[in-house]
Structure formats: C-alpha cells, structure tokens
Amino acid sequence: MSTYALRTAASGSLLNARTRTISLYRKWIRSAPEIPQLYILDFPYSVIRAKIREEFEKNRYVNDLKLIDILIFKGNAELEETMKLWKQVDQPHVLFC
C-alpha cells in the first residue's frame, strides 16, 4: 500500500469532515517544497502553497457531508498522483499558475 493512499471513509459529522480536511491540507502543504523539484518547475514553492490554499478556499463553504467526503477522496488521489509523478509537466496538470 502506498504511503499516500488511504481507505475511503465517510465522515460522521461536520467536525470529523473538518478534521479530515485540515489533515489533507497539511499533507499538501508539507508536500509543496517537493513538487517543484519533482517536476523541475521554475517557480518557488510559495506559489504552489498559494495555489493549494486557493483550491481549498474554493470549497470552504460546502456543508454537504457526502460532497465533502468526495472532495477529500479526490484531494487524496490528486496528492498521490502528484507525488508519484503521474502528472504530465507540459500539460496544465501541474502548471496551474
């Protein structure tokens, strides 16, 4: 099993979903310094951190537990794909800025 792969889980409450979301956000922020090195990108990781924050802020006011669980699942999948170099550099997969 991968270090990034997680079992799919359903949040029992908004508090549990919030905890899981914050955990995912922290994983992304901790991974931000590695992403420019992995994909040989020519901008600082502070730009990546800002984009990560922007993506999380897009869904800040989502209150549906099922939708939050789906977003958390997709976020974990994106993190795993990014860190395993499964993204294409010349496409907008990684070059999101």
N, C-alpha and C positions, 0 to 999 in steps of 0.2 A: 504494500500500500504506500502511496506517495505521502510525503510529509505535508503536502498542501491539500490532499484530498480529504474530505470529511464526509461522514454519513449525513444523509439528508435528514433533517429534523424539523418537526413542527413546533412553532412557538406556542406555548400555552397561554401566554398573556403578552400584553404590550411591553411590560417590563422585561420579560425574557427576550422578546424580539429586540428591544433596545440594547440589551447586554450583548446579544449576538452581533448586532450591527456595529457596535463600538469595537468589539473584538475583531471583526473583519476590517474595519477602518484602520485599526492599529497594525494589523498584518500588512495591509497595503502600504502604510506609511513607513514601516520598517523595511519593506522591500524596495522603496523608492530609490535609495542610493545604488542599488544593483542594476536597475533597469537600463540606465544609460551605458553602463559597462557591458551588459549582456548584448545589447543591440547596437553598440557603437554609435550612440547618438551624440550630437554636438550641442547639447544644452544641459544646464545644471539640473541636479535632481530637485531643486526647489521648484522648478517649473512643473515637474512631474507631480510633486506633492500638491501644488496648487490645482492641477487638473484632477487629481484624486479627490481633493476636497470639493471641487466643483461638481463632480459626478455624484458624490454622496449628498450634496446640498440639493440636487435636482429632486431627490425623493424624500426630502426631510419631512414633509407633512403627510406622508402616506400613513393611513391608520388601519388599513385592512390587513389582518394578520396573514391571510393566505398570500396576498401580494408581497408583503414584507418577506415572507419565507422564500418566495420565488426570487426576489431581488437578492437575498442573501445567498441563495444557491448559485445564481448567475455570477455574483461577485466572487464567490469562492472559485468557481470554474474559470473566470477571467484571470484571477490571480495565478492559479495553477498553470494555465496556458501561457501566460506571460513569463513566468519564472522558468518554465521548461523549454522556452524558445520555440513555441509552437505558433508564434505570430510572424507575419511577414513584415519585414522592415520597409520595403518600398511601397507598401500599401498603407492606407490610413489606420491599420490595426494598431500600430504603435505610435506612429507620427500623428498624434491627435492635436497637436498645437499648431 
